[in-house]
Amino acid sequence: MSKKGWREIPIGGIILEGGTSAQYNTGSWRSFQPILDKSKCTSCLMCWIYCPDSAIEVKDGKVVGIDLEHCKGCGICARECPLREKAIVMVEEEKAALAKG
């Protein structure tokens, strides 16, 4: 995909197409990472409904993971999880990286 020159870019930097963030890796902005405990998750989909980045991955009506390429670490998914023992917790990015090894 070649970049547009200044003559092809809309005046004012207007984004004409919807859903264009899917083309960009925005997950590197995070300072906190959501960690999903699938054993606690009931797939109520509250996290999916409220995620502003569409980073909650769902297959056949079940939460299967989190798209860390697009998750910005806002924590809305963890806050909206209705379980007393949260299925999603926010962890500092550095600690999450160390835990993965």
Protein Blocks (a to p, Z undefined) as FASTA:
>chain_A
ZZddfklpcghhiafbghklmmpcfklmpmbdcdddfklpgolommmmmmmnlpacceeh
iafbdcfklmgolommmmmpmbfbacbdcddfklmmmmnZZ
